Amino acid sequence: NAGVTQTPKFRVLKTGQSMTLLCAQDMNHEYMYWYRQDPGMGLRLIHYSVGEGTTAKGEVPDGYNVSRLKKQNFLLGLESAAPSQTSVYFCASSYGGDNTEAFFGQGTRLTVV
Amino acid sequence: QQQVKQSPQSLIVQKGGISIINCAYENTAFDYFPWYQQFPGKGPALLIAIRPDVSEKKEGRFTISFNKSAKQFSLHIMDSQPGDSATYFCAASSFGNEKLTFGTGTRLTIIP
């Protein structure tokens, strides 16, 4: 039982390059989330999804896009990377409703130079 | 606009002592208050959670105290151990809007 799996684990991008972060969960969760973690700022929600085919903006959505074509996958895209997007990105999933425990992946450390 | 304020930013406690981390929230619609524990290089994991119908919840050495009128809740770690050294995040959410809003985190170090 893998839980929440993120790929890649590390990545270095040049300013202006694009990339996609993949999140996969095998718990049949409805809700999926992308957070970024920066020192002193905690975890900030970028985008989230309440079910297959749905997406919504979180607290810091600018510069990112997401897609949830399959229930088990949630993709985070950076179209034109900027140094301000250097961060550790975490994907999480939950059942939603009254069961709100979120399960997190191991994170992706992204550096934009 | 920070809806969940957490303090302190860092905390050093001697082994066997009590570690206390505090959080305050603004949104009165919040009705679920979890604490997450994160070790270096890992994702956060749920440690303990409380809903506002009780003022305290205890699981082993970990206790959440909740004060609804003050809009505050805290994590107490009794008999703190070196293995408790980690970053702790408080969070909050409301039913029907299950996005977790996190505090800024507390780096806890337990020294021998």
Interface residues (C-beta under 8 A of the other chain):
Chain A: V4 Y31 Y33 Y35 G40 M41 G42 L43 R44 L45 Y48 G58 F90 A92 S94 G96 G97 D98 T100 E101 A102 F103 F104 G105 Q106 G107
Chain B: Q6 Q9 Y32 P34 G41 K42 G43 P44 A45 L46 A49 F89 S93 F95 E98 K99 L100 T101 F102 G103 T104 G105
